[in-house]
Amino acid sequence: MNEDIGLRIKELRKEKKLTQVEFSNEIGIDNSQLSKIEQGKIMPTLIQLMEIASKFNISLDWITGFSETSKMVITDIEEKELENIEDINEKQLMEKLNALEQKIDHISNEKLKLIENKIIAGVLSTNKFLQVVLLQLDVDEKILKNINDLGIGDEFRESIR
């Protein structure tokens, strides 16, 4: 698993046309540590993974191998679906929230299936599973914060009960 994560980080770095020194400076680590991560010799910390995902707008699922989609799907949905939210009425808002909820559920279900398959195959250890769950909870908290920032948190919570 270390090798897979390292290869994906290296792929991202090359895609962004950054040297190891430039990339390591971006995420706040030593370039020798980045080299070891890319070679699969050491595992990046959870904080380092989150920093990479945040700085380069990619999903943690992609870095860790749980998804083949590197873009942060939630960010894409937010940009497309919530762009004109001020111009819609309450009924339209609820329809859009329901559609967003269904997309999020679909994405979450796909992730759970991948995780389940990896656990069954013995590829994913309990510790890695817990890290993935904690990462997902962090993403869910960010989604709820964005919904609250829009001033529609109460309506959203009511719609999912």
C-alpha positions, 0 to 999 in steps of 0.5 A, a space after each residue: 500500500 505504501 508503494 501505491 500511495 507513493 506512486 500516486 503522490 509522485 504522479 501528482 507531483 509530475 502532473 503539476 510539473 514540480 520537482 521534489 524540492 518544490 513539492 516538498 516545500 508546498 506541503 511542508 516536509 523535507 525533500 528526502 522524506 518525500 523521496 522515501 514516500 514516493 519510493 514506498 519506503 515510508 508511509 506519509 502521515 494522515 496530516 501530510 495526506 490531508 495537506 496534499 489533498 487540500 493544497 492540490 484539490 484532490 481526493 484522499 480516496 485517490 491518494 490512498 487508492 480507494 478511488 480512480 477519480 483524483 478530483 474532489 467530487 464534493 468540490 465539483 458538485 458544490 461548484 456546479 450545484 450551488 453556484 446560483 443558489 441565491 436565485 432559487 426558491 425554497 422548493 428548488 432549494 430542497 430539490 437541489 439538496 435532495 439531489 446533492 444528498 443522493 449524489 453524496 450517498 452514491 459516492 459514499 456507497 461506492 467507497 464503502 464497497 471498495 473498502 469492504 472488498 479490500 478488507 475481505 481481500 486482506 489488503 486493508 488493515 484495521 488501522 488503515 480502515 479507521 484512518 479512512 473512516 476518520 478522513 471521511 468524517 472530516 470530509 462530511 464535517 466540511 460539507 456540513 460547514 459549507 451548508 451551514 455557511 450558506 445559511 441553509 443548515 436547518 433545512 438540510 438537516 430537516 430534509 435528511 431526517 
